[in-house]
Amino acid sequence: MTKGYKWLLFISSYAPLYVLLGINNYRFESNAIEFMKAEASDSTRLAFWATILVLFAVSFAAIGYFRWIGLNERRSFQGLKPINESVLSYMISYVVPLTALNIDSVNSLAVNAFLFLIFGIVYVNNDLLYLNILLILFGYKVYADASGDVIITNYSKDRLTVMMNNGEPVSCRKVVKGVYLLRRSS
């Protein structure tokens, strides 16, 4: 997997935050047309909304790849333990600082962009692709097996447990070292 795609997955891990930022910066006291006219007349706010829309679109495209990527090997996994708590902890660590973003303050934008960059470097360089709340929202679950490999799957826990208990080799794809994608047929 390329570093570029890892960055796209990192961007997608923030998708729920983009929604929260949008809600936080929407002026509910005006109707939608008045709001859009006002935002379009302010270049900073227009850039904010354009960025949010682009990041949101990139997020869905990056996750869509998981639905279509070919599973190119067969492998058995042993043991199973959920690690969704890690995903939620990761999400909480960035939601609090970034929801305080003030799009009218250059300092706030710079600090949050720097924070976003630091989180991205850690995420990409440590192959933390499974720390992505959008995967969970799209029905994927994250587990670790007995050897410590991470499994991203849309199989039910019961079906996955049966396959593992039977030592049944499953079609999968090694996404990065130690992270495997297991997916039901569409």
NUZA-494187 format. One record per residue: x, y, z of N, C-alpha, C in turn. Coordinates in pm, whole numbers. Layout:
REC n.east n.north   n.up ca.east ca.north  ca.up c.east c.north   c.up
REC      X       Y      Z       X        Y      Z      X       Y      Z
...
END
This chain:
REC n.east n.north   n.up ca.east ca.north  ca.up c.east c.north   c.up
REC     84    -117      0       0        0      0     89     124      0
REC     54     218    -82     137      337    -95    115     434     21
REC    213     518     45     199      621    149     84     715    115
REC     66     742    -13     -44      829    -55   -179     775    -13
REC   -199     644    -34    -327      583      6   -340     579    158
REC   -230     559    228    -235      563    375   -280     701    422
REC   -232     807    354    -275      942    389   -424     960    360
REC   -472     900    251    -616      908    221   -697     838    329
REC   -649     724    377    -719      655    486   -713     738    614
REC   -601     804    638    -593      892    754   -697    1004    742
REC   -705    1067    626    -804     1172    604   -945    1117    627
REC   -970     995    581   -1103      936    599  -1134     906    745
REC  -1031     884    826   -1056      856    968  -1115     977   1040
REC  -1106    1093    978   -1159     1216   1035  -1300    1251    984
REC  -1358    1169    898   -1487     1201    836  -1595    1242    936
REC  -1611    1172   1048   -1714     1219   1143  -1684    1359   1197
REC  -1557    1391   1207   -1519     1524   1254  -1559    1630   1153
REC  -1548    1599   1024   -1588     1697    923  -1736    1732    938
REC  -1816    1631    968   -1960     1655    991  -1978    1745   1113
REC  -1907    1713   1221   -1918     1794   1343  -1873    1938   1319
REC  -1765    1956   1245   -1719     2091   1214  -1821    2166   1129
REC  -1883    2094   1036   -1987     2156    954  -2104    2201   1039
REC  -2151    2115   1127   -2262     2150   1215  -2224    2265   1306
REC  -2103    2261   1359   -2055     2364   1451  -2045    2502   1383
REC  -2022    2503   1252   -2004     2629   1182  -2124    2670   1096
REC  -2230    2594   1101   -2352     2629   1028  -2434    2725   1114
REC  -2486    2826   1051   -2569     2924   1123  -2715    2883   1108
REC  -2766    2818   1210   -2901     2764   1205  -3009    2872   1211
REC  -2971    2993   1252   -3072     3099   1262  -3112    3154   1125
REC  -3036    3124   1021   -3071     3170    886  -3113    3050    801
REC  -3188    3079    695   -3226     2967    608  -3106    2928    521
REC  -3116    2816    455   -3003     2760    382  -2953    2852    271
REC  -3044    2917    200   -3004     3003     88  -2930    3127    141
REC  -2984    3189    246   -2916     3304    306  -2779    3264    358
REC  -2772    3147    421   -2645     3099    474  -2543    3081    362
REC  -2583    3015    253   -2489     2991    142  -2442    3122     79
REC  -2532    3219     64   -2492     3349      9  -2390    3418    100
REC  -2415    3415    230   -2324     3480    325  -2187    3411    325
REC  -2187    3279    323   -2061     3204    324  -1983    3225    195
REC  -2053    3235     82   -1987     3254    -48  -1922    3391    -59
REC  -1972    3487     17   -1916     3622     10  -1790    3639     97
REC  -1761    3542    182   -1644     3547    269  -1546    3439    222
REC  -1432    3481    168   -1339     3384    107  -1285    3282    207
REC  -1263    3322    331   -1214     3228    431  -1318    3120    460
REC  -1440    3163    480   -1546     3067    510  -1578    2979    388
REC  -1572    3038    270   -1593     2960    148  -1486    2852    134
REC  -1360    2890    162   -1250     2793    156  -1271    2682    259
REC  -1319    2718    378   -1348     2618    481  -1449    2516    430
REC  -1562    2564    376   -1667     2473    330  -1621    2389    211
REC  -1544    2448    122   -1492     2372      8  -1398    2263     57
REC  -1313    2296    154   -1220     2197    210  -1296    2084    277
REC  -1396    2118    355   -1477     2014    423  -1541    1921    321
REC  -1598    1977    216   -1663     1894    113  -1563    1804     41
REC  -1446    1858      6   -1343     1778    -62  -1294    1666     30
REC  -1265    1699    157   -1217     1597    250  -1322    1489    272
REC  -1448    1528    277   -1555     1431    295  -1564    1338    173
REC  -1553    1394     53   -1557     1312    -69  -1437    1218    -75
REC  -1319    1267    -42   -1198     1183    -40  -1215    1070     61
REC  -1277    1099    173   -1298      997    277  -1379     880    224
REC  -1488     909    156   -1572      802    106  -1505     726     -8
REC  -1429     795    -89   -1355      726   -196  -1251     632   -137
REC  -1181     676    -35   -1076      592     27  -1136     467     90
REC  -1249     481    157   -1313      365    220  -1375     274    114
REC  -1425     334      6   -1483      255   -102  -1385     155   -160
REC  -1257     189   -158   -1152      100   -208  -1153     -33   -132
REC  -1185     -30     -3   -1189     -153     76  -1298    -248     26
REC  -1400    -194    -35   -1507     -279    -88  -1467    -349   -217
REC  -1374    -290   -292   -1343     -341   -425  -1206    -404   -437
REC  -1117    -381   -343    -982     -436   -351   -990    -589   -354
REC   -908    -651   -436    -908     -796   -446   -844    -862   -324
REC   -901    -975   -284    -843    -1055   -175   -752   -1156   -243
REC   -622   -1143   -222    -526    -1215   -305   -450   -1328   -235
REC   -490   -1364   -114    -426    -1479    -49   -525   -1548     44
REC   -488   -1671     83    -570    -1746    178   -484   -1772    300
REC   -546   -1755    416    -470    -1767    539   -562   -1807    653
REC   -508   -1878    750    -583    -1912    871   -540   -1816    982
REC   -634   -1782   1066    -608    -1697   1182   -653   -1773   1306
REC   -586   -1751   1416    -622    -1818   1541   -645   -1713   1650
REC   -744   -1739   1734    -775    -1646   1843   -841   -1521   1788
REC   -914   -1455   1871    -987    -1338   1824  -1021   -1250   1942
REC   -981   -1125   1935   -1022    -1031   2039  -1048    -896   1973
REC  -1159    -833   2009   -1191     -703   1948  -1095    -594   1996
REC  -1066    -502   1907    -983     -388   1947  -1052    -257   1909
REC  -1184    -258   1902   -1258     -137   1869  -1235     -25   1970
REC  -1199     -62   2094   -1173       41   2195  -1057     131   2150
REC   -959      73   2084    -845      152   2034   -893     256   1934
REC   -987     215   1850   -1041      307   1750  -1113     422   1818
REC  -1194     390   1918   -1268      495   1988  -1175     587   2066
REC  -1072     532   2127    -975      615   2199   -904     710   2103
REC   -869     659   1987    -805      742   1885   -897     857   1845
REC  -1024     824   1823   -1119      926   1780  -1134    1036   1885
REC  -1146     997   2010   -1162     1095   2117  -1040    1186   2126
REC   -922    1131   2100    -799     1211   2112   -795    1326   2012
REC   -864    1313   1899    -860     1424   1804   -988    1504   1800
REC  -1098    1448   1844   -1224     1521   1836  -1223    1645   1925
REC  -1176    1631   2046   -1180     1743   2141  -1103    1864   2090
REC   -973    1850   2053    -903     1971   2009   -958    2028   1878
REC   -995    1942   1785   -1034     1993   1655  -1176    2049   1651
REC  -1263    2008   1742   -1396     2068   1744  -1391    2208   1801
REC  -1281    2243   1865   -1263     2380   1916  -1210    2472   1805
REC  -1198    2421   1684   -1147     2498   1572  -1233    2623   1548
REC  -1167    2736   1539   -1232     2862   1508  -1188    2901   1368
REC  -1277    2887   1270   -1235     2911   1132  -1211    3058   1101
REC  -1247    3146   1192   -1222     3289   1172  -1088    3332   1233
REC  -1014    3239   1294    -887     3271   1358   -772    3198   1287
REC   -679    3276   1234    -563     3217   1166   -483    3131   1263
REC   -469    3175   1386    -394     3097   1487   -460    2962   1510
REC   -591    2961   1525    -663     2836   1546   -647    2742   1428
REC   -657    2797   1306    -640     2715   1186   -499    2657   1179
REC   -399    2739   1209    -259     2693   1203   -231    2584   1307
REC   -277    2606   1429    -254     2507   1536   -321    2375   1501
REC   -446    2382   1453    -518     2259   1420   -460    2190   1297
REC   -412    2266   1200    -347     2205   1083   -219    2133   1126
REC   -144    2194   1216     -22     2132   1268    -55    2004   1346
REC   -157    2009   1428    -201     1892   1503   -245    1780   1408
REC   -321    1816   1306    -366     1721   1204   -246    1655   1136
REC   -145    1735   1103     -24     1684   1039     52    1587   1130
REC     66    1622   1257     135     1534   1353     62    1401   1364
REC    -70    1406   1382    -147     1282   1390   -132    1201   1261
REC   -130    1268   1147    -116     1200   1019     17    1129   1005
REC    122    1194   1044     256     1132   1036    262    1007   1123
REC    209    1016   1244     208      900   1334    122     788   1275
REC      4     822   1227     -90      726   1168    -28     653   1049
REC     30     728    957      86      671    834    214     593    862
REC    306     650    938     433      583    961    422     459   1048
REC    316     448   1127     297      330   1212    189     236   1158
REC    145     259   1036      45      172    971    -79     152   1058
REC   -133     258   1112    -250      251   1200   -381     261   1122
REC   -385     199   1006    -500      209    916   -629     160    979
REC   -618      69   1073    -736       12   1138   -798     109   1239
REC   -730     218   1271    -786      319   1360   -867     417   1277
REC   -978     369   1225   -1058      449   1134  -1205     428   1167
REC  -1265     527   1228   -1405      517   1270  -1498     500   1151
REC  -1459     551   1035   -1544      537    917  -1558     391    875
REC  -1452     312    894   -1463      168    866  -1570     105    954
REC  -1572     142   1081   -1672       88   1173  -1812     133   1133
REC  -1826     258   1093   -1956      308   1050  -2005     238    923
REC  -1912     187    843   -1949      112    723  -1959     -38    747
REC  -1962     -79    873   -1988     -218    906  -1866    -306    926
REC  -1749    -250    922   -1628     -329    946  -1600    -332   1096
REC  -1539    -441   1138   -1498     -457   1278  -1348    -478   1278
REC  -1286    -447   1390   -1141     -460   1399  -1109    -556   1513
REC  -1029    -659   1481    -990     -760   1578   -840    -780   1572
REC   -788    -841   1673    -650     -889   1672   -656   -1040   1688
REC   -566   -1111   1623    -561    -1256   1642   -454   -1289   1745
REC   -436   -1418   1770    -343    -1463   1874   -199   -1420   1848
REC   -163   -1404   1721     -26    -1363   1688     -8   -1211   1687
REC   -115   -1138   1714    -108     -993   1718   -139    -924   1586
REC   -169   -1003   1482    -208     -943   1355   -345    -877   1371
REC   -365    -768   1300    -492     -696   1304   -577    -741   1187
REC   -704    -766   1214    -798     -811   1113   -908    -706   1100
REC   -925    -653    979   -1036     -563    948  -1134    -645    868
REC  -1257    -658    915   -1351     -747    850  -1494    -697    859
REC  -1574    -741    764   -1717     -717    773  -1794    -847    801
REC  -1720    -953    834   -1784    -1076    882  -1841   -1052   1021
REC  -1946   -1124   1054   -1997    -1117   1191  -1896   -1186   1282
REC  -1897   -1147   1408   -1803    -1207   1503  -1827   -1357   1512
REC  -1954   -1400   1511   -1985    -1542   1519  -1927   -1618   1400
REC  -1947   -1568   1279   -1897    -1636   1159  -1744   -1640   1160
REC  -1683   -1531   1198   -1537    -1525   1204  -1483   -1623   1307
REC  -1548   -1632   1422   -1506    -1725   1527  -1515   -1869   1479
REC  -1625   -1903   1410   -1641    -2039   1356  -1529   -2070   1257
REC  -1500   -1976   1167   -1395    -1999   1068  -1260   -2020   1137
REC  -1233   -1942   1239   -1105    -1955   1310  -1098   -2084   1390
REC  -1207   -2119   1458   -1209    -2243   1536  -1191   -2365   1448
REC  -1241   -2358   1325   -1227    -2470   1232  -1093   -2469   1161
REC  -1012   -2367   1185    -883    -2355   1116   -901   -2333    967
REC  -1017   -2283    931   -1054    -2264    792   -974   -2148    730
REC   -898   -2175    624    -829    -2064    557   -933   -1971    493
REC   -911   -1843    505   -1004    -1745    450   -933   -1658    348
REC  -1010   -1610    252    -955    -1516    156   -931   -1384    227
REC   -813   -1328    205    -780    -1203    271   -681   -1125    186
REC   -652   -1007    231    -548     -926    168   -465    -864    277
REC   -334    -878    263    -242     -811    354   -239    -665    311
REC   -296    -579    396    -306     -438    362   -171    -370    386
REC   -117    -391    502      20     -351    539     71    -459    632
REC    196    -451    670     253     -554    759    169    -566    886
REC    117    -687    908      42     -715   1030   -104    -672   1028
REC   -154    -621    915    -294     -580    904   -354    -649    782
REC   -465    -723    805    -529     -800    700   -675    -759    684
REC   -719    -759    560    -859     -732    528   -926    -864    495
REC  -1034    -897    566   -1119    -1012    538  -1256    -954    505
REC  -1313    -998    394   -1438     -938    354  -1532   -1043    299
REC  -1660   -1031    338   -1762    -1117    277  -1775   -1083    130
REC  -1817   -1180     53   -1844    -1153    -89  -1963   -1058    -98
REC  -1956    -968   -194   -2065     -871   -212  -2185    -935   -274
END
